Every structure is written in C-alpha cells, then in structure tokens.
Amino acid sequence: MTQNWGVPNQSQQWPSQPGWNRPPNAWTGSVQPPGQYPPAPPTPPQPNYQPPPAPGTPPGASSQQVTYGPPGGYYPTPPAKKNPLLAVLGGGAFVLIAMFFGMALINYLSAGGSGNPSTEPTYHQVENVPAPDFNPPALPKPTNVDQLRSWTKDNPIYQQSTPVPTNCVVPHQDPTTATAAELETRLNKLTACLWGVWEKPVIASGFELPRTPVTVYSQTITTPCGKIETHNAYYCSADQHVYFAHDIFEVLPATLRAKPWIVDYVMAHEFGHHLQGRTGIMNATDGLQANSAKLLAIEYNRRMELQADCFSGLWINSVGQASQLSAADVEDIKKIAAAVGSAEPDPEDNHGASSSRMAWVTAGMGSSQVGTCNSYVAPANEVR
C-alpha cells in the first residue's frame, strides 16, 4: 500500500506534466524542450552522502548513530604495573602502602566506581523561536538551467549538520484518541522543535527559515494548492503551510496506529518539504520535472520524497536523547515508513517503495550530516 502524502486531487488523471507541490505560477524559466536538454556532467557523490542501509540494518559505521542516554567511551583504568621496589621493602612499609591503596579504593567506590565524574551531554538549546509565519517570504526560484542541478545535487545545505542532542522533548500523543484541536495544538508546538533543530543549518547555508503553520482538518479541504482529501498530510508550497488530516493514522496497520512517533515522523517529513522549499530544492526539482519525460519526472519526485523521509530521520536523531527514544521506537518508525510505501518498486510510484522509505529514514536516524540525505546523487536503485 502506498501512501502519497502531499498529493492533492488524487483522483485527477495524469497531466501533461507532473504538478506535485507546484504553486500557482511555478518556475517556468527558459529551458530547452525535452530531448534537447543539455547532458549533465558526471557528478561525484557528495562528501557527506552515504547510501541508505538495507532494510533492517543499521547505517554505516561512519555515520553518527542514534544515542540513548549518556555517551559511552569509558574504559576501566588498567591495573598498575608491579613496582619491583616492593620486593625489598620491609613489612612496615608494605602495611602503609596497603593502607594507602585501601583508602584510595574506598574513595573510588564512593565516587561510583568510574574513577571519573559522570559526563552529561551538552544539549543544543532551542531559543528565540518565532511565531508561525502566515506571510512568509517567497520561496527561492532558480533563474537558469544550471541552478536546477546545482540546487538539487550541490545545495549548500548538504554541507551542514544538525545539532545532536537537542534539548527538545517530544511527548507521546495517541493519534487514535486525540481530537482534531488537540492534534493541531500539538503539531504547532512541534514545529517549534523542528525549527529549533533546522534553523542554524538553514541560515548557515544562506537561506531563511520561517516557521510553518499547521492546520488539522477532518474532511476534504481546499488550499491554495488545490483540494486535499482525508488520510493525508501535505505541505503546500503556495502558502508554505502544512495541512494534516485528523484521520491520518488510519492509513497504517492497526498494530501501528497508536505507536509513539507516528505523527512526529509524518510532521517531520512535511517539514522536510518546507526545508526543500526554503533552500530552493523544491522549485529546482519542479523545473527538472517540467522538462523530463514522464518516468524520469516521477523519479525526481521520489528523490524529493525520500529526501524528506531522511530529513525526518535527522530530526528524530537530534531530539531522540531528550525524548528518550528507545530502540523499540526506532524499529516502529522503520515499520511506519515501510507501511506507507509500495510493496514492490514501481516506476510510476511517485513516493517510493517500502524498502526505500525505510532505508532513507534509517539513514537519517543514524546521522547528523545533512549530506547523508542527498538523494539527488544516489543511484537509481536506491530511490525506487
């Protein structure tokens, strides 16, 4: 079962060009028509890019792993080497030395047995959070063909990292019992936490990051991007607003519907689209799609969607320690990502197969490097 979050008018027939996440008057720069598009030069993988792991496997050892509790690294002090002078010391001197080491042992045990004071993590603090912006500045738009590729493959955001750990606690809310008003309140608070993790990397890349508002709806809603059905969540690039269906949990198997992190993973995915909008990736992808054959245009959309899954994972890794993210939670998040993907790779699936969605969110949860999520340089078999 594929869940196409962010696709309004799902009953609509395939248009002449894809229109996902495309605001009115989308970028229409002077680009050569299909078949005359200049070939891209070979692009080496970004220095921070790492292929997503196979489903169910941890990311590569070079990635920063999801951490739980204080960081490790303590190794017991090795035993002191025997001093040859003890062999010639008298009995009295031996007793004094034994008393000295006895007192040292008492002090060692009273200090907790580590020999070192406990190390507490230094948390990134979320401060000066702005109010949700209902009149944000326009999204960046590429002005030439070269920017279509450079903004997707070589975007400066890929050189940044997310702060780990971030002092932002994500409380559990059962989406099966929360009212629409309760869910909307929670999601609008959650955007403060999302903004707090992503603001510095975005600013360091030379872009702006207004805080996106969230509207929870219970029936088909009309937005500046068109009508959105229920059982959906959608980032509308026309007003930079997230629309989140109250019944979205119903797209999942019954065994996953009340799990922690369901709405958080989905909301972080939609905020990932906001990041793509604010850094120019979304409009550049739109330009690439508009000048590509149908299946290639769909592949570009999968790259964008899988990157949003990975961005979601980066955020989860950032707040996981403060929120007491458990190994069981991580496995549930992987299952949720897999549940909203298609069972088998399909070249006409615009969001990605279960294996791909799980792999990309797993890659994000195992890293703090934004370049890990550069899906635009990944091989085609990793964005199916």
N, C-alpha and C positions, 0 to 999 in steps of 0.2 A: 504494500500500500504506500503510495507516495503522497505526502502532504505538501502541497505547493503553497507554503506561506508566502504572502506577498504577491499573489496573483489575483487581481480583481477580474470580475466578469469571466469566471472560469468556463461558462457555457459558450463564450464567444468563439467563433471559428478562427482558425489560424489566419492572421492578417498578412498583408504583403510583406511586412517587416515586423519583427517582434516588438512588443510595446511594453515589456515589463519595466516597472519602476520609472517609466518615462513621463516627466511632467509635460504639461502643455508647452508648445513651442520649444521642444527639446533641441539639443545641439544639432545643427544642420550645416556644419562647415563645408567648405568646398572640398569634397573628397572625390577621388576618381571612382567611377561606377564599378560594380562588381566585374571581376575578370580583368580589370586594368589596375588593380590595387598594387602599388609597388611592393616587391617582396621585402620582408623584414630581414635585416642582417641577423646572423646567428647570435643569440643572446645567451651568455653563460648563466648558470644558476646564480642567484644572489648569494652573497657570502653567508647570510643567516638562514637561507632556505634549507629545510630538511624534509625529505619525503615523509608523508604520513606513515605511521606504522601499520602493519597488517592488523585487521580487526582482532581485538582482544589482546594485543601485545603492547607493552609499554613503549614510549618513544625512545629514540636513540640515546645512548649514554651521554652524548654531548649536550643534550637538552637539559634544562633545569627541571627537575622532577617536582610533582606536586608534593608538598611537605605537610606533615601533620605534627603539631607540637613543636617544641624547641628543636633547632637543627642539631644533627649529630656531629660526630667528629672527635669525640673524646676517646682517647685510648689510655688505659691504665698505665701509670708510671712503671717502667721496667724495674725489677729488683736491683738494688745497688750491688755492685761487684764486691766480693770479699776483699777486705783490706789485709794484706799479708802481715802488717804490724800486729794484728790481734794475736798472732801465734806466739809472740814474745812478751805480751803484756801480762802483768800479774793478775791474780784473781780479783783484787780490789778494783783495779781499773776496768775489768770486764763487767763487774757489777754496776759501776757508774754508767758505762755505755749502755748496758741493758736497761737501766732506769730511764736514761735519756730517750731511747727508742720507744720505751713503753709509754712515756708521756706524749711523744710525738704521735703514737698510734691512737691514743685517746683523743687528741686534738683532731686527727684525721677522721675518725669515726664520727665525732660530734659535728664535724663540718659536712657530713652527708656522704663521706667515703669517696668523694671525687677528687679531692686534693685541689680543686679549683672552684671558685664561685660559680653558681649556675648562670648560664648565658641566656638572656631573654632576647628574642628577636627585636630588631629595630623596625617598627612599623611605619610605613608611609601614612601620613595623616591627611585625611580629606578635609580641606578647609576652603572657605570663601566660595561655597557652592552658589551659583547664580540660580535665580528662579527659572522655571521653564519658559522658553522663549517662543512666544506666539507670532513674532515678527522678525525672524532671523535673517541675517544677510544671505544673499543668493548663493547657491552652490557654485563652486568653480566650474568653468566650462573650458574645454580645450579649444584652442583657436587655430590649430593646424594639425595635419596628419601625424607628424612626428610625436605630438603630445598624446595621441591616442595610445601609442605603445609605451612611451616613457612614463605616463601617469599610471598605467596598469602594471608594467613589468619592473620599472625602476623608481617607483614612487619613494620620496624621502621618508615616508612613514616606516618603510621596511628597515631603516637603519636605527630605529628607536627600540626601546624596551619598555615593558610595563613594570610598575613597582611591585615587588614581592618581598614581604607580605604587605598588604594594605589593611589599615585598621578600619574595616567596614564590615560589620556583622550583618549577614543576610538571614533573617529569621524565617522559619518554616511557616508556610500558609497552605492549607489544604484547598486546592482549587475546586474540589468537588463540593465543598460546603460554603466557600466564601461567596458573599453577594457580589454583584457587579460593582457596587460602590466600594466595598472593601478591597476588591481586587484592583480597582482603579487607584485608590489611595496608596496601596502598597507599591504598585508599579511606578507611580510618580515619585515615591520615595526612593525606589530602586534606581531611577535614572540619576539621582544624586550620587549614588555609589558608582555607577557606571561612568559618569562624568569625572568623578574623582580619580579613577584609575586611568582614564584615557586623556585627560586634559593636557598633561605635560607632554606626553609623546606627540600629540597633535600639534601643540604650539611649537614644540621643538622642530617640527617638520615644516613650519612656516604657514600653517593654516589656523583657522578659528574653530572653536567647538562650542557653539551654543547648546544649551540643554534642551533636548527634545521633549515636548509634552506627550502624554499618553491618554487616549480615550478608550474606555472599555465599552463595548456595545453588545447588545443581546439579540439584535435582528439585523437584517441587511442594512448597510449604511452607505450613504452617498458621500464621497470625499472629493477633493479636487483631483484625485487620480482615478475617479470612477467609482462604481459600486463594488462593495466588498461583502461577500457572503459570510455567514457564520462559520464556526470551526476554522478560523483563520487568524493570522496576525500579519500586519502589513505596515511597512514604512513607506509613507507617501513622500516622494521627493519634491512634490509641488509645494507642500507646506511644511515639510520636514517634521512630520507628526507621525506618531505610531498609533495605529488602530488595532486593538487587541480584543478578540472575541471572548466573551464570558465563558462560552462552552468549549473552548479550545481543547481542554483535557479529553474530550470525548473522541478525539481522533486517535488516542492511544489505546492499547490493550487494557482491559480492566485491571490487570495486575500492576500497571504502572501509573494509573491515573492519580493516585494520592501520594506518590513519591515526592520527597523534597526535591527542589531544584527544577521542577518541570517548567513553571512559568519563568523562572530565572534564566534557564538556558534559552528559552524562546525569546524572552525580552532582550537578552544579551546578543542573540542572533540579529534581532531587528535593530538594536543599537549599532551592531556591526555594519548594517547598511547605512546608518547615519554617518558612521566613520568613513565609509566609502564615498558617501555624498560629499562630506566636508573636505575630503582630500582629493577630490576630482576623479577617483577611481570609477565611480558610478557613471558619470557622464562620459568618461572616456570609453567605458565598456559599451555604453549606448551607441557611441559613434562607431565602434568596431562592429557591433551587431548590425547596424543600419547598412553597412557596406559589405556584408558577408552573406554567403549562401545560407539556406535555412539551417542545416545541421551544424555548421560552424557557429552560426549565431546562437543556437541553443547551447553549444559547448561553452561559449563565452558566458552565458547566463549561469551555467553550472559552476564555472570558475568563481563567479561572483558570489553565488550562494554558499559554496563550500568554504570560501574565504570567510564569510560571515559566521559559519559554524566554528571555524578556527579562532576567529576573534572572540567568540563566546567562550571558548576554552581558555584563552589567555586571561580573560577577566575572572573566570572561575578560579584559576590558579592563583591569581592575585589576592582574592578575598577568601580563599579556602581556609587558610590557617585561622584567621579571626572568626570565621563562621563554623569552625570545627567540621570541615568537610572530611568525611570518612572514606575509607577505601570502598565501602559498600555504596556510598553516594556516587563515587566516580563510576562504578560499574553500572549503576542505574542511569546515569547521564548518557553513557555509551549506548545503553539499550534504548533510551528515549530517542537518541539521534538515529539509531538504526530503524526504529519503528516508523519514523516519518520519511524514510527513504524508500525507493522502489526495491522490490525483492531482487531483481536482476538488473544489471546495467541496460539502459535503453537509450539509444542515440537521440530519441525525441523527448526524453525526460529532462526538464529544464532545472531540476534541483539536485539530482544526484542519487545514486544507488545507496542502499543501506550501508554497504561496506565502505563506501566513500565518505558518507556523512559521519559515520562512527570514527573513521580514521582521522579525519580532519579535526573533529572536536577533541579527539585524544591527543593529537599533536599539539593543539593549543594548550590543553591542560598540563602538558609536560614541558612547557617552555615559558619564558618571559620575553623572548625575542620576537618582535613583530614580523621580521623577515621569515620566520617559520611558516607564516600564513600566506606567503606569496604564491598563491595558486596559479598565477598567470605565467609562471615559468615552469610549473610542474608538467611532467609528461602527461600525454592524453589519457593513459591508462590509470592515472591517479585522480582524474576528475571525471570519472564515468558516472 
